[in-house]
């Protein structure tokens, strides 16, 4: 089974390369058709063009690899495959256009890049689905499937089991107490098992024994980290007077990382605001036409290191039911508390209500599409927020935070973040906290770019967390 999996992992690369070249050739042919573009300007000769796209396709494969296209998610459903294809191709086209502008002597019609973008999305998606179909067909015909053992019978184990079984894997869930009573060799087949996934915390000696067992038998091992394990994964070593000192850094967002993120945030937020300004004016007018009151809802929120700032949103609630002295005041606060005791559908510190009676008809659409968040571009340009980061908490939420939850405030709050694009609107606060902590501990500019692209996708499809 391991060789079978490896074969289809490898086949993704030549298939992607072939369909990328095909997409550029189709784009070239379409550009030359009179019925689409009667006035054709300069277009590279086909021979030169073909040599160029052979190199470009190789560059795209590298970008695909960096964006996770060749990871373990190859057996995802069609919509997720389409989303990953869209993001990887869009990023590749953007880099391709930047390179073309940098080397003007090699520049050809921008329409070709546009056509190639459309064709590549479709062909990469089609190629991936054909590989998945072929893999499933051969698995059935040859009775070949991946054998996976999950240790821990909890919600995470059941969700992971569903994902594994999409790829026709045979999955067995074990209780941790079974390991202690019977041992690894009795419960986990040394010859058949391909992967062990741990979703619970085990005693240190049992955990190390399990890892050694997997190592010695060529079995892949994965585990779901706890919040303690996610804490302080960034470390730097210094030598002072011959003594080694290790500094634990709560986040990579310091020094040049902090500068780079601020430049990225300000530049992209400014461009987005300029492009979206006419649309935002129309939305502001519609908010006021839908119900009496101001177009913007302004609320004090705790930001990085609990520093308070004014958060801007399009008003999505009736003015007299919105909390704050300038809106509904104490009556709105009392009504919110009433809803928390009678309608709260959240978990932990989350406060969630389906069909919130305080939300206006137009406000429901604003929230469903996340358009109510657009004024926060002001907050990003002002430096109080980032494009990507943990959600801005409410003051009463922060008042209940423990020390581990306060770590969410080590970075600036964001318009979007990992939990918003996770697609899990029913997750608990602890699950959201793990995603936020992962972001705090593993920040990179590339991670920000991935989250922004995914945000656009889940906003268009409505599949993100809400």
Secondary structure as GFF3:
##gff-version 3
##sequence-region A 1 466
A	DSSP	alpha_helix	2	31	.	.	.	ID=ss1
A	DSSP	alpha_helix	46	66	.	.	.	ID=ss2
A	DSSP	alpha_helix	78	102	.	.	.	ID=ss3
A	DSSP	three_ten_helix	104	106	.	.	.	ID=ss4
A	DSSP	alpha_helix	110	141	.	.	.	ID=ss5
A	DSSP	beta_strand	147	151	.	.	.	ID=ss6
A	DSSP	alpha_helix	155	166	.	.	.	ID=ss7
A	DSSP	beta_strand	170	174	.	.	.	ID=ss8
A	DSSP	alpha_helix	176	182	.	.	.	ID=ss9
A	DSSP	alpha_helix	184	187	.	.	.	ID=ss10
A	DSSP	beta_strand	195	198	.	.	.	ID=ss11
A	DSSP	alpha_helix	204	216	.	.	.	ID=ss12
A	DSSP	beta_strand	220	223	.	.	.	ID=ss13
A	DSSP	alpha_helix	227	230	.	.	.	ID=ss14
A	DSSP	beta_strand	234	240	.	.	.	ID=ss15
A	DSSP	beta_strand	243	249	.	.	.	ID=ss16
A	DSSP	alpha_helix	256	290	.	.	.	ID=ss17
A	DSSP	beta_strand	296	302	.	.	.	ID=ss18
A	DSSP	three_ten_helix	304	306	.	.	.	ID=ss19
A	DSSP	beta_strand	308	314	.	.	.	ID=ss20
A	DSSP	three_ten_helix	319	321	.	.	.	ID=ss21
A	DSSP	alpha_helix	329	342	.	.	.	ID=ss22
A	DSSP	alpha_helix	361	369	.	.	.	ID=ss23
A	DSSP	three_ten_helix	371	373	.	.	.	ID=ss24
A	DSSP	alpha_helix	376	382	.	.	.	ID=ss25
A	DSSP	beta_strand	386	388	.	.	.	ID=ss26
A	DSSP	alpha_helix	395	398	.	.	.	ID=ss27
A	DSSP	three_ten_helix	405	410	.	.	.	ID=ss28
A	DSSP	beta_strand	414	416	.	.	.	ID=ss29
A	DSSP	alpha_helix	429	442	.	.	.	ID=ss30
A	DSSP	alpha_helix	445	461	.	.	.	ID=ss31
###
